Amino acid sequence: MGDKSNLPLFETKSANNRFIFRLYTLSIFISICFIFYFRIHHLPESKTAEKLAWLGAFFSELWFAFYWFLTIIVRWNPSYRQTFKDRLSQRYEGDFPGIDIFVCTADPVIEPPTMVINTVLSIMAYNYPPEKMSIYLSDDGGSDLTFYALLESSQFSKKWLPFCRKFNVEPRSPEAYFRSAVEPLNDCLLSTELSSIKNLYEDMKKRIETVAELGRIPDDIRKQHKGFLEWDTVLSQRDHQTILQIVIDGRDPMAVDSEEQPLPTLVYLAREKRPQYNHHFKAGAMNALIRVSSRISNAPIILNVDCDMYSNNMDSVRDVLCFFMDEENGDEIGFIQFPQTFDNLTTNDLYSSSFDVINKVELHGMDNNGGPPYIGTGCFHRRETLCGRKYRRGSKSESLKWDHHQRIQDSASVLEETCKPLASCGYEENTEWGKEMGLKYGCPVEDVLTGFAIHCRGWRSIYFNPERKGFLGVAPTTLLQSLVQHKRWTEGDLQIFLSQYCPLLYGHGKIPLKLQLSYCVYLLWAANCLASLYYVTIPSLCLLRGISLFPKVSSQWSYPFIYTIMATSTCSAGEFVWCGGTLRGWWNDQRIWLYKRTASYFFAFFDNILRLLGTSKSAFVITAKVADNDVSKRYERELMEFGAPSPMFTILTTLAWLNALSFIGVLLKLAVHGQTPDQLAMQIILCGLLVCVNQPLYEGIFLRKDKGKMPTSVAYKSAAYALVACSLAYV
């Protein structure tokens, strides 16, 4: 064997066969130029309404072209990463750094404790020296039920971790593993132990769920651990002292599993909450964890995951070290982002939650432009990047070498008391926390803003999307959950663009222009609402007045429009299927794309305007991770869930009514007058496509009788709005 001591720990490959994509891009660019030429040289000169409608279409198409240009920058030259864990082990097996892992939860009802501990157990079972791992659970709900579940999981881990090592099982979330595990036919030992460990898990799960149904911790359980005494002085979830308990002290030689192997350190933290203090949501929780962990373990690498994102790959830490510990390029890497993926998607991805195209195309392109954004979960950071340190080329970042024997030798009880002030409400007053240190405050997407600031300090990031996904989470199971989630994301993204941290201003001279523009693809999501709303309303309403906004189908000027629509749709569908989706999934994706742009993005845009006017403040909304049985069954059958009244549904239903009425109205008009549709053909086709896209809405209004149908109040109110709009257009 040759000497591998000088070989890199990872390699980067550029995508092959980009010629076809670039040829396609050039053809679309030429078509767009022809469309603009047509718009400018065929501007109506007489009727005011027709001229205004024409100009609106022109400006909408200008926006679509600009945004398309931004997406091309991201997709132009994607890169792909491969790690060499064998080389890593050969060089550094005995010198691996410590890692602090943060798991964040905020509500024991929306985020059930059994789900939280499955994430914790999957991370405790990493294929990594346990004495070098410290897991911190941040409970912003301050729930003694979550603490009880963590205690139960700490006992179960003494059996679960040896089982995982012995049989090399994956995934290492018990719930996910037992859901997919098949009873072995030829391995009696595995069969026996599988049955035993599954029974232990089910017993633990039953105990936790029994206590959850009871709504309080029984006295006999409270006596089993001193930590429950902390809740004697808790006034409410938003008014309590710091609760810090070291559940497993990894320094303790007695902290071992059933095979006498050491256990990772396990810490529970509910930071102090007082009504008169702003607690800054998840960003505040993360900053408290950074401070507390710096005292207890102070590992040079930090992983943070949401409580519903369990580890699906036992070697993720080793993969990450291949980047951080690479001798040539490792020093400049500030954080490594894994994709956000889910394990509860339907066959055709009903709510377009997979992010497959983003994960498999766009983020790879952004990686080559300077690095992906920090998306809040599944991300490994150097601790120093979260503490505000700048990277300067030629300087060495802090050493990743870490010796667990050099950790603070205070007892667990002493550490608990000395660390509590670090998570107090007043600790951050008159400090740089939330500004230059830790995660930044004042934005619903604190993760994206923090990652951008790290980039501007000189660090680069890496996007790593291994064949076996690093983390799997829970996607929204109702349309409203999905729309609200995207509203929060896009509201925060646009807030960044409109703030002092606008990439084109703040990032100028600090990060490459292509990375600045890559950020704009996501920060300007919400701004797409105006052009999208125009295109799904005005052309349809113009049909009722016979106003044509597009060239005749028989005219040569129709060719650029037809080619652009056909080529982009074909490319989009092919890309979606290449990423692992289905054609029906692509159609669902187009539907949700429309719903997000006309509902989520609109409210996000509107709220930003109100915020700039000083009449609205940002709020953090937790997406529900559980659904009742009826909702789950409809989701599995891929029936779109409406059910509850919402302003977002009012907009969507109004647009559905408007396009249906316009489509029927123009067909009747043409039939009565015996006209040919040549002049209005493209608008009729556009309107017809919008009617087809809205099929689930029509079913929810007219056909469905279950609880997931469109609320009657929304259907009637939307119909009235649409009738008024059509009547005004017809006059």
N, C-alpha and C positions, 0 to 999 in steps of 0.2 A: 504493500500500500504506500502511496505517496504521502509526503508531508502535507498535512492539512492545517498546520498552525498559522499559515498566512492567508488562508482562503477566507473570503467574506462569510459572514453568518447569514446573510440574505442576499438575494439578487432581485433586480428590477428588470422587467421585460416590457417593452412597448407593444401595443396591439399590432397585429399583422393585417395586411390587406386593407389599408385605409384608403387606397386609391378610389375604390368604388364609392365609399362614403363621401370623399372630397369631390368627386365628380357629381354626385347627387346634390351636394351642397351648392356647387357652382350653378347647377341647373335651376335650383330653387331661387338662388340669388338673381339670376337672369329673369326668371318669371316674375319675381317681385318687382324688378325694375320696369317690366312691361306693364304690370298692374298699376304702378304709380304713374306711368306715362299716360295710361288710359284715363285714370282719375283726373289728372290735371288738364288734359286736353279735351275732355268731354264733360266738363263742369257745366251744369244747366245754367242758362243765363236769365230765365224768366221767372218761373214760379219760386217764391220764397221758400215754401215748405219743401219742395223737391231739392232745392239748392242746399238747404240746411241738412236734410237727410243725407245728401251726397257727401257733404263735407264731414259729417259725423262718421260715415263709413270710411272715408279717406283717413281721418285721424285715428280711427280704431285700427285700420290696417297698418298705419305707421307704427303704432304701438306693438302690434303683433310682430311686425318685421324686426323692430328693435329687440324685443324679447327673444325672438328666434335667434338673432345674432348672438345674444348672451349665451343661450344654450349651446350654440355651435362652438363657442370658445371652450366651454366645459367639456364637450364631447370630442374635440379635435384630435387629441392625442392621449388616450388613456394609457395608464401603466398598471402593471400587475406585479405583485410581490410574492416571493417564495422564500421560506425560511429553511435553515439547515440545522435542525435540533441536534443531530448527531455531532456536528462540529462544536455546538455549544456545550454539550455534555462532556466532550473530550477535553475541552479547555477549561471549563469553569464549574464543573459539577460540584466541587466542594466549596466554591466561593460565590454561590448564588446570593443575590441581595435579598433583604427582607421585603415583604410587600404588605401594605395595609389596605384592607378591602372594606369599602363603605357600602352598606345596604341601607337604602332610605325608604321609610314608610311613613304615612301621615294619617291614616284613618283605618281602624280595625274593622269597620263595616264595609267600606268600599274595597279595602285591601285585606282580605281575611288572613288571620295569623297562620293558618295552615299553608297558604300560598307563600307567605313571607319566609317561614322556616324551611320550605322546600328550596327556596333560593339560597338561604344560608347554608343548608346541608350540601347543596351541589358545589358551593364554593369551598367549604371546608374539605371536600374530597378531591381537590385539585391534585394532580400528579406533581407535587412539589413538597419539599421538606416542610412538615407541619410546624416545626419550631420556628420557621421563618415567616409564618403567616399569622396575621392578626385580623380578625373579622370584627367590624364595628356595626352594630345595628342602631341606626338613628330612628327613634320612634317619635315623630312630631305629633302623634295622637296622644302621647303620654298614657298609654293604655296598660293597665296591669295584666290584661288578657294577653297582649303581645309579649309582655315579659314572661308570663307563665308559659306560653308556647315556646319561647326561646329556652327556658329551663328544661322543658320536656325534650326539645331537640338536642340539647347538650348531652343528655343521657342517652338518647337514641344514637347519637353520633359515635358512641363507643362501640357500637355493633355495626353501624352502617359503613364507617370508614374502612374497617378491616374487610368487610364483604366486598366493597368496591375494589380494594387492592388485590384481594385474592382472586377474584374472577374478572378483573379488568373491565368492569361494566361501564356502559355509557347509554344514555345520559346519567348523571349522578344526582339528579333530583329524584328522590324516591317516587313521588307521584308520577312523574313522566316515565320513569323506568318501569314501574309496575304496570302502567297503562300499555306499554309496548312490549313488555317481556313475554316471551313464549316459553311454556314449560318444556325444559330439555328432556329429550327422550333417552339419550344414552349416557347422561351424566347424573348418576344417582346423588353424588355429593352436592352438586349445584342445585338439583331439584329439592333436596332436603333443606339446604340452607336458604334457598330462595323462599320456600314456604315459611320457614321460621322467621326470616327477616321481614317478610311481608306481613305476617301476623303481628309482629312487634310494631310495625309502622301503623297498621290499621288500629291497633289498641291505643297507640299514642294519639292518632288523629281523632279517634272517638272521644278520648278524654278531653281533648282541647275543644271539640265541637260541643260536648256536653256542658262544659263551663261557659262557652260562648252563648249557648241557649239559656243558661241560667242567668247570665248577665252580670255575674259577680264571681269573685274568687272565694270558694268555700273556706271556712276557718281552718279545716284540717290541712288544706294545701298551703294556706298562708303561713302556717307554723313551720313549713319545711324549708323556708329560705328567708333570711333577714331582709332581703330586698323588698319584700311586700310591705314592710313597715313604712317605707317611703310614701306609700299612697295614703297613709293615715292623715297626712297634712296636705294632700292634694285637694284644691278647691274645685278645679275643673280642668278640661283639656287645655284651656287657654290661660290658666292661672295656677301655676305650680312651680315649685323649686326645681333645680337640676336634680335629675335622678340618674345616677351613674353606678352601674354594677359590673364588676369583672366576673362574668359567669364561669369562664375557664381561664385560669392563669397559666399561660404556656410556659412560664419559667418554673412552675412548680413540678418537681420530679414525680409527684403523685398524679399529675394531670395526664393520664395515659388511657388508651383504649383497651379493649378486651385482649389485645395481643401485646400489651405493654409498650406500644408505640406512642410517642408523644402526640398530644392533641394541639391544634392551633389555639391561640388566644381568642377568646370570645367575649365581647364587651357590649353591654346594653347602655344606650344613652338617650334620655329624654331631656333635651336642653330646657333651661328655665324659660317659662312663658309668663308674661304679665300683660294685662290689658293695655297699659299705658305705653308699651314698647312695640315698635314695628319688628316683627320677627323675620321678615324677608323670605318667608316660604322655604323652598328647597335650598336656595343659595345660602340662607342663614344656617340651615342644618348642616350643609357641607362644610361651611367655615368653622362651625363648632367642632365638627369631627376632625378637621385638619389640626386644630389646636390641641384637642384632647389626645389624639393619636401621637402628636409630636412629643408628648410627655410620657406616654405609656410605652410605645414601641418605636416611633420615629423612623419608620422604614423609608427608604429613598424613593420607592415606587408606590403610587396610590392607584387602586382600581375603584371606580364607583359604578354601581349597578342599581337600577330600580328594583323594588322588591318583587316585581312580577317577571323579571328577566333572569331566569335561572341559567346556570352554566351548562352548556351543551357539549363542551369540549374540554376534557381534562388536561390537555396540554397547552391551553391558551397562554398561561404565564410563561412557559418555555418559549412559545412562539414570540411573545413580546420581547423577551430578553435577547432574542436573536437580533432585534433592531437596536435596543438600548445598549447592548454590550458589543456591538460591531465596532472593531478597532478603527475603521476608516471613517464611517459616517454616523456612528452612534451618538456622538457628543452633541450634534445639532438637533437631535430629535426630542421634541418637548412632550408630545403625547401621541398615542397610537389608538386610533378609533376603529372599533369593530362595527359592522352594520347592525341596524336595529331590525331584527327578524322575529317572526311569530310562529307559534305552533298550533294555533286554533283557526287557521284560515280555511275557508270553504274551497271546494274544488275549483270554482271559477272566481274566487276572491270577490265576493259580493260587494264589499265596500272599498275595494282597491286599497287594502291595507298592507300589501306585501312589500311595497316600495322596491319591487324587483328591478325596474329600470333605473331608479336612482342608485340602488345598491350595486348593480352589476355594470352600469355604464357611467353615470354621471359622477359618482364619487371617485371612481377610478380615474376619470379625467381630471377632477379637481386635485387628486393626489399628485398628478404630474405638474399641476400649475402652482404647487407650493404646499399642498396639504389639505385634507378634508377639514370641515368644521368640527368642533366638539359638540356632540348631539346629546350629552347629558347622561348617557348610560352606555355600558360596555366600553369604557374608555380608560386606558392606563396612562397616568401622568407621572412625570418626574415631580417629586414633591416641590423641588425648587421652582418649577414653573408656576405652581399654584401659590407660591409665596412671593411672587413678583420679581424674580431674578431675570435679568436680561441675558440674552445669549450674544456673545461677540465671537466672530470667527477667529480661530486661532487660540482662543482661551479654552481651557478644559472645564467641563461641567463637574459638579460635585461627584465624588466617587460613589459608585453603586455598591462597593463592598460594604458589608454590614455584618456585624458579629452580635448574635443574640445574647452572648455571654456578657456583653458590655452594656446591656440595657439597665435602666435604673433598678437598683436592688431593693427599693422600698417594698414593703408588703402590699398586697392587693388592697387591703382596707385603707392604708395610708395613701396609696395612689388615688383611690376613689375620692378621698376628701380633698387632696391637693389639686385634683383635676376639675372638680366641680366649678370653681370660679371661672375656668376657661370657657365654660358653656353658660355663663350667666348673662342676663339681659344687658347689663351695663358694661360688660368687658370691652365692647367694640367702640364705645364712645370716645371721640377724639383720637381715633386711630385710623390707619389706612385700610382696615378690613372692609371689604365690600367695594373698595376703590382700586387701590394698587396691590392689595394682598387678598388672596382667596378668590372666590367667585364674586363677580360684580353684582351689585344690587340695582334695583329700579327698573327691571325689565322682565317680562314674562318668560323670555327665553334667555335666562342668565347664562346658560351653557354656551350658546352660540356667541354671545358677547364676550364671555371669558376666553373662549378659544381664539376669537379674533384678536383680542388684546395680547394673548400669548404669541400669536403670529407676528404682531407688530413689535414685539420685544426681540424679534430676531430668530425665534425658534421655528422649526418646521414640524409638520405633523405627518403621520403615515396612516394610510388607509389599508387595513388588512382584512380581506374577505376569504378565509380559508374554505376549502371544500366542505368540511364539517363545520357548521355554524358555531361561532363562539358562544352565543347567547340566544335564547328563545323566550319570547314574552307572550303577553295576552293582547290581542288586537280588539278594538271595539266591536261589539256584537249588535249594535243598533245604529241606524243612520244618524240619529241625533248625537250620539256619543262621538261618532266620527267627525261630524261637522263642527261640534263644539271644540274638539281637540285641535282640529285644523284652524279654527278661528283663533284659538289662543296662540298657536305657533306663528301664524301669519301676522297677527297683531303685534307680537313681540319682534318679529323680523322687520316689519315696516317701521316700528318704533326705533330700531337701531339705525335704519337708513336715514330717518329724519332727525337723528340726534347728532351730537358732536362726533359720534363714532362711525359716521357714514364712511364706508370703505374707500370711496373716491376722494375723500378729504383727509380723514384721520390716517388712512393707510398709505397716502401718497408719500413716496420716498422711503416707506418702511417695509412694504411688501410688494412683490411684482404686480404690474398692472393686470396681468391675466388672472391673478388671484383676487385682486380687487373686484374685477368683473365677475369672477366665478361666485363670489359671495353675493353679488347683486341678483343672481338668478333666484336665490332663495329669499333674500330680503325684499324683493319686489313681487313676491307671490301675490300679496293682497292688492297691489296696484293693477293687476290683471282684471279686476272686477268690472271696472268702468267700460273698457272696450268689449268685454264679454257680454255684459248686460245690454250694451247697445246692439250687438250683433244678434242677440236672441230675442230682441223686442222690436226694434225699429224696422228692419227688413220685413218682418211678418205683418206689422201694422201698415206698412206702405203698400202691401198687397191689396188691402181693402180699398185704397184710394187709387190703385193702378199706377203707383209711382215705381218706376224701375230703377234699381240701384246697381244693376249688373248689365253687361252687354247681352245682346241676343245670343242664343245658343248657336244660331246659324252664322254669327259674325266671327271673324278670325280673332277679335279681341277676347272672345270667351276662352280661347285656348290657354292663356296663362293662368286664368282662374281655375279651369278644370284640371290642368296639369298640377298646379300647386296643391290643390285639395287631394287629388288622387295619389300623387307621389308621397306627400307627407303622411297620408293615412296608411298607405301601403308600407312605408318605412316604419311607421309607428307600430303597426300590427306585427310586422316581421320581427322587429326588435323585441316586442313584448313576448312573442312565442319563443324567440331565441333565449330570452331570459328565464324560460321555464313556465310561462303562462299558457293559457288556451285562447282561442279566438273569442269564445264567449267571455272569457275573463278580460280580454282587451276591450270588448264592447262595454262591459261593466266599468272598466277603467275610464272610458270616454264619458260615460254617464256621471260617474262620481267627479271626474274632472270638471264637468259642467256644473254640477251641484255645488262643488267647493267654490268655484269662481263666482257664482251668482248668489251664494248665500254666505258661506264662511268668510270668504275674502271680502265681501261687501261689508259685513258687520265689523270685520277687523279694520278695514279702511275707514269706516265711519267712526269707530271708536278712537282711532288715532287722530282724526280731525277734532273730535270732541276733547281729547286729551290736550291737543295743542291749544285749544280754546280755553282750557282750564276747567272743563265741566265733567271730566271723567278721569278715573284712576285705573291703573292696571290691577288685575286680580288674577290669582292663580286658581285654576279649576282642576281638580283631580278627576281623571277619567275612571269610571267604574270598571273593576276587573272581574265582576261576577254578574250573572244575569239569572233571572228565574227560569224555571224549566220550560214554560211556554215560549219565552223569548229565545231560549237556546235551541228549541226544536225548530222554530221558524227560521232561525239563522242557519241551522244545518240543512234545511230544505231550500235555502237560498231565497227565502221570502223577505223582501225588504220590510224593515220595521219602522212604522210611523208611530201610532199609538198616542203619544202625548202631544198636546198643542204646543207650537213653537213659532216664533216669528220667522225662523228659517224655513219652516214648512209652508208658511203663508207665502213667502216669496216664490218658492219652488212651485207650489200649486198654482199660484197666479200666472206664472210664466207658462205652465203646462196648459192651463185654460186658454190663455191668450193665443198660443200657437195653434191649439186645436180649433178655436173659433176662426182664426185667420185662415187656416188651411181649408176648412169647410166653406168659409165664406167666399174665398177666391175661386174655388172649384165651382160653386153654385153660380157665381157671377159669370164665369167663362161659359158655363153650360147654357145659362139663360140668354146670353148675348151672342152665343155661337162664335166666340173669339178663339183664335189659336193662342196657345200659351208661350209662343216663342219669346216675346219680349220679357215676360216674367218668369220664364222657366227656371232659371237658376235660383230665384228667390223662393219659388214654389218647392223646389227640391230641398233647399235649406230648411224651410218651414216643415216639410214632411219628415226630414231627418230628426228635427227637434221633437216632433210628435212621437216618432219611433223610440227615441232615447227616453222619453217620459212614460213609456209603457207601464212601469211599476206604479207611477203616481196615478194613472188612470185606473189601474186595477185596485189600488188602495181606496179610490173614491167610489167606484161603481160596483166592483165585483166581490171584494173581500168582506167577510162577516166576522173575522176573528178580531181579537183585541189589538192586533198590530195594524189594523186598517187606518186610513187617514181620518182623523177626528172630523165629525160632521161640521162642527163650527168652523174649522179651517177650510173645509171644502166649500161651504156656502160663502164665507167671507171672501175667499180667493176668487170665486166665480163672479161675485159682485164687482170686485176690483177689475177683473179682466173685461167684463161687459162694459164698464165705464170707459176703459181705455180703448176698446174696439169702437165704441160709439163715437168717441171724440175723434178717432182716426178716420172714421167713415164720413163724418160731417164735412 
